Amino acid sequence: MNGRFMGLLSGFCAVVLFLLFITGNRQGVISADNGTVKKETPVIVIDAGHGGEDGGASSADGLCEKDVNLRLCRMLQAYFTANGWRVIMTRTDDRLLYNRNVNFKGRKKVLDLAARYAIGEKSNPTLFLSVHMNAYPALPSCSGTQVWYSPNHPESARYAASLQASASKIQPDNHRKIKAAGSSIYLLHHLEIPAVLVEAGFLSNPAEAALLRKETYLSSLAFSIFCGVVETQASAAP
């Protein structure tokens, strides 16, 4: 992470925070007593992909996706909490979401995804944000953040576009376009709320995997994701 990238990110996020200051939260209800708008706390579900016996992708030197996902999500939790959001984490430790007292005979992953889906729908959040890493060993030069969105809610694409643009602030060579999720991405295919999935980087790229080990880079990446979300939330019509 060089100084130019950090300067670009700092300037971008200063604009975002100014937008937040002048616009406030997009959600509000009218008080019957005096007609004033009472702002409701925005809610985000942060979903750290994989966990437990499901490690996800891994780098050549053993960096495991499930661990990077959780580290990044904890940073996101801190940013959103500090900004007044209510944060719901699907997991806060190294595990899949299923009942360990029952033998599910190979259905653990199915039940894990069903549990994550239930958390999202029950919470009715401003945004459901799922965090993953990417890997394409056949072409190790592949790098950069890729954002997917649920086609089931019109707000999903807006959030995805903002997140993809925000990522390019610290990844200037990243020219990826957002993609609508198909049936292979279970959560985005089924959720009926605003939902996106961020594949934050390629563990199959040695240089990017090395960056993903660094707290400074992960923090900058988390902040860019945070900025992309709050910019969209702040600019939405009340």
Backbone torsions as a table, in degrees:
resi	resn	phi	psi	omega
1	MET	NA	111.3	-178.8
2	ASN	-95.1	173.0	-175.3
3	GLY	-64.3	-32.3	-179.8
4	ARG	-63.7	-42.9	179.3
5	PHE	-63.2	-43.2	-179.3
6	MET	-65.4	-35.9	177.5
7	GLY	-65.2	-42.0	177.0
8	LEU	-60.8	-44.4	-179.0
9	LEU	-65.2	-41.8	-178.8
10	SER	-63.3	-43.5	179.4
11	GLY	-64.9	-41.7	178.9
12	PHE	-61.0	-46.8	-176.4
13	CYS	-70.8	-27.2	174.7
14	ALA	-63.2	-39.8	177.1
15	VAL	-64.8	-42.5	179.4
16	VAL	-60.3	-46.7	-178.4
17	LEU	-65.4	-33.1	175.5
18	PHE	-65.8	-41.8	177.1
19	LEU	-59.7	-41.4	177.7
20	LEU	-61.2	-40.6	-177.5
21	PHE	-63.9	-40.9	-174.3
22	ILE	-88.4	-19.5	-177.1
23	THR	-106.8	-30.1	-176.9
24	GLY	70.8	-169.2	-178.8
25	ASN	-73.3	149.6	-177.5
26	ARG	-77.4	-18.2	-176.0
27	GLN	-95.3	145.0	177.5
28	GLY	-167.1	156.2	175.6
29	VAL	-127.4	151.5	-178.8
30	ILE	-91.1	128.9	177.9
31	SER	-77.0	132.7	178.7
32	ALA	-70.3	-20.0	-175.9
33	ASP	-77.0	-47.6	-173.7
34	ASN	-132.6	4.9	176.9
35	GLY	75.2	5.6	-179.3
36	THR	-81.4	158.3	179.5
37	VAL	-90.1	125.6	175.0
38	LYS	-100.0	119.6	-178.7
39	LYS	-74.6	134.9	175.8
40	GLU	-96.1	146.6	-179.5
41	THR	-69.5	124.6	175.8
42	PRO	-68.0	149.3	-175.5
43	VAL	-123.0	134.5	174.8
44	ILE	-128.9	132.9	170.6
45	VAL	-96.0	121.3	178.7
46	ILE	-106.9	117.9	-172.8
47	ASP	-111.2	105.0	175.6
48	ALA	-79.8	110.2	-175.0
49	GLY	-63.3	151.0	177.7
50	HIS	65.6	-158.5	-177.2
51	GLY	129.8	158.3	178.7
52	GLY	59.4	-131.2	-178.7
53	GLU	-73.3	-9.0	176.3
54	ASP	-99.8	95.2	-175.7
55	GLY	-80.7	-16.4	-175.5
56	GLY	75.4	-151.8	179.3
57	ALA	-75.2	168.0	176.7
58	SER	-149.5	155.2	177.7
59	SER	-84.2	169.7	-179.9
60	ALA	-62.3	-28.3	-179.1
61	ASP	-99.9	15.6	169.6
62	GLY	95.2	8.8	176.1
63	LEU	-72.1	123.3	-171.3
64	CYS	-98.7	133.3	-177.3
65	GLU	-55.7	-45.3	-175.6
66	LYS	-56.7	-34.9	-178.0
67	ASP	-74.8	-42.0	178.3
68	VAL	-65.8	-41.4	177.6
69	ASN	-54.8	-48.1	-176.1
70	LEU	-67.9	-40.5	177.7
71	ARG	-61.1	-44.5	179.9
72	LEU	-65.0	-40.5	-179.2
73	CYS	-67.6	-34.6	176.3
74	ARG	-65.5	-36.8	175.7
75	MET	-65.8	-42.5	176.5
76	LEU	-61.0	-42.6	177.7
77	GLN	-55.7	-44.0	-179.5
78	ALA	-64.9	-43.3	-179.9
79	TYR	-63.4	-48.0	-177.3
80	PHE	-68.8	-39.7	178.2
81	THR	-61.6	-43.2	179.4
82	ALA	-64.4	-25.0	-179.8
83	ASN	-93.2	8.3	174.0
84	GLY	90.7	8.7	177.6
85	TRP	-82.4	152.2	167.6
86	ARG	-87.2	123.9	-175.8
87	VAL	-111.0	128.7	174.9
88	ILE	-116.0	119.9	179.5
89	MET	-99.0	129.2	177.5
90	THR	-69.5	-31.1	172.4
91	ARG	-148.6	147.2	179.1
92	THR	-122.5	4.3	178.2
93	ASP	-145.3	-173.6	-172.9
94	ASP	-88.7	86.5	-178.6
95	ARG	-160.6	159.2	166.6
96	LEU	-91.6	159.5	-175.1
97	LEU	-96.0	81.4	173.9
98	TYR	-149.4	162.4	-178.0
99	ASN	-79.0	113.2	-176.5
100	ARG	-73.5	-7.6	179.7
101	ASN	-86.9	-1.3	-178.2
102	VAL	-123.1	139.2	177.2
103	ASN	-87.9	109.6	-175.2
104	PHE	-95.2	1.7	171.9
105	LYS	49.6	59.5	174.6
106	GLY	86.4	2.0	-178.0
107	ARG	-101.4	15.3	-175.7
108	LYS	-59.8	-45.1	-177.5
109	LYS	-66.5	-39.4	178.0
110	VAL	-61.1	-45.6	-179.5
111	LEU	-69.5	-33.1	176.0
112	ASP	-61.7	-47.9	179.7
113	LEU	-65.4	-38.1	177.6
114	ALA	-62.8	-37.8	178.9
115	ALA	-67.3	-40.7	178.1
116	ARG	-64.9	-41.6	176.5
117	TYR	-58.9	-45.5	-178.4
118	ALA	-63.0	-39.5	177.7
119	ILE	-61.3	-43.7	-179.8
120	GLY	-63.8	-50.4	-177.2
121	GLU	-67.2	-39.4	-179.6
122	LYS	-66.5	-34.7	-176.1
123	SER	-76.7	-24.4	-176.5
124	ASN	45.9	58.4	-171.8
125	PRO	-80.7	167.6	169.0
126	THR	-61.2	-39.3	178.5
127	LEU	-153.6	140.6	168.9
128	PHE	-102.4	118.2	-175.6
129	LEU	-117.4	109.7	178.7
130	SER	-100.1	133.6	-174.6
131	VAL	-116.0	126.6	179.2
132	HIS	-138.4	173.7	168.9
133	MET	-115.9	162.3	-178.6
134	ASN	-110.2	166.7	174.7
135	ALA	-161.4	136.1	175.0
136	TYR	-147.5	77.8	-174.2
137	PRO	-56.4	-27.4	-179.0
138	ALA	-67.3	-21.2	179.3
139	LEU	-138.5	79.9	-173.1
140	PRO	-66.6	-7.7	176.7
141	SER	-77.7	-14.3	179.1
142	CYS	-60.2	136.3	-178.8
143	SER	-153.5	168.4	172.7
144	GLY	98.8	159.7	-179.6
145	THR	-74.6	138.5	174.0
146	GLN	-125.3	128.5	-177.8
147	VAL	-112.1	130.1	175.6
148	TRP	-110.0	152.8	179.1
149	TYR	-135.7	153.5	177.2
150	SER	-76.9	130.8	177.4
151	PRO	-79.5	0.8	-173.3
152	ASN	-87.9	-7.4	-179.7
153	HIS	-143.2	131.2	-175.1
154	PRO	-62.7	-25.3	-179.4
155	GLU	-72.6	-22.1	-175.7
156	SER	-59.1	-44.9	-178.3
157	ALA	-65.9	-34.7	178.6
158	ARG	-64.5	-45.7	177.5
159	TYR	-63.0	-42.7	-178.5
160	ALA	-61.5	-44.0	-179.7
161	ALA	-62.3	-41.0	179.1
162	SER	-66.3	-41.0	179.0
163	LEU	-65.8	-40.8	179.1
164	GLN	-65.0	-41.7	178.3
165	ALA	-65.8	-39.3	-180.0
166	SER	-64.7	-39.2	179.0
167	ALA	-61.8	-33.8	-178.1
168	SER	-67.2	-15.8	178.1
169	LYS	-67.2	-30.4	177.3
170	ILE	-109.7	-2.2	176.4
171	GLN	-130.5	71.5	-172.1
172	PRO	-62.0	-17.7	177.0
173	ASP	-91.4	3.8	-179.5
174	ASN	-89.5	110.0	180.0
175	HIS	-115.9	28.0	-179.0
176	ARG	-70.0	151.2	176.6
177	LYS	-104.7	151.9	177.0
178	ILE	-66.7	154.1	-177.8
179	LYS	-131.4	139.5	174.0
180	ALA	-76.5	135.6	-178.3
181	ALA	-76.2	141.4	173.0
182	GLY	-101.6	-166.3	-175.7
183	SER	-67.9	-17.5	-179.7
184	SER	-72.0	-18.7	176.1
185	ILE	-103.3	92.3	-167.6
186	TYR	-53.8	-51.8	-172.9
187	LEU	-63.5	-48.9	-178.2
188	LEU	-68.7	-28.9	179.6
189	HIS	-70.8	-27.9	-174.5
190	HIS	-106.4	-29.9	-177.7
191	LEU	-64.4	140.5	179.5
192	GLU	-105.7	12.4	-179.5
193	ILE	-110.3	167.3	174.3
194	PRO	-57.6	123.2	-173.5
195	ALA	-149.7	136.4	176.3
196	VAL	-136.3	157.4	173.8
197	LEU	-125.6	125.0	180.0
198	VAL	-106.0	116.6	168.3
199	GLU	-92.6	101.6	-163.7
200	ALA	-74.0	-22.9	-179.6
201	GLY	-177.4	171.3	-177.1
202	PHE	-101.0	113.5	175.5
203	LEU	-70.7	-17.6	178.2
204	SER	-79.8	-9.1	175.4
205	ASN	-95.3	112.7	-174.6
206	PRO	-56.2	-40.2	-178.9
207	ALA	-67.7	-42.0	-179.8
208	GLU	-71.5	-36.7	176.7
209	ALA	-60.9	-38.3	177.7
210	ALA	-64.0	-39.5	176.7
211	LEU	-64.3	-39.9	-177.2
212	LEU	-69.4	-11.4	172.7
213	ARG	-80.6	-19.5	-171.3
214	LYS	-89.9	130.0	179.7
215	GLU	-61.2	-37.9	-178.1
216	THR	-64.1	-42.2	179.1
217	TYR	-69.2	-44.4	178.9
218	LEU	-59.8	-40.4	179.2
219	SER	-64.1	-41.9	177.4
220	SER	-64.9	-39.4	178.1
221	LEU	-65.0	-44.4	177.4
222	ALA	-60.9	-41.2	-179.0
223	PHE	-66.8	-36.1	177.8
224	SER	-66.4	-38.6	176.2
225	ILE	-65.1	-46.5	177.3
226	PHE	-55.5	-47.2	-179.0
227	CYS	-62.3	-40.1	178.8
228	GLY	-63.0	-37.6	179.0
229	VAL	-70.3	-50.2	-174.1
230	VAL	-69.4	-29.6	176.6
231	GLU	-63.3	-44.1	179.6
232	THR	-67.4	-43.5	-179.4
233	GLN	-64.2	-38.6	-177.6
234	ALA	-73.5	-31.2	-175.1
235	SER	-89.2	-7.9	-179.7
236	ALA	-68.2	150.1	178.7
237	ALA	-65.6	140.8	179.7
238	PRO	-67.3	NA	NA
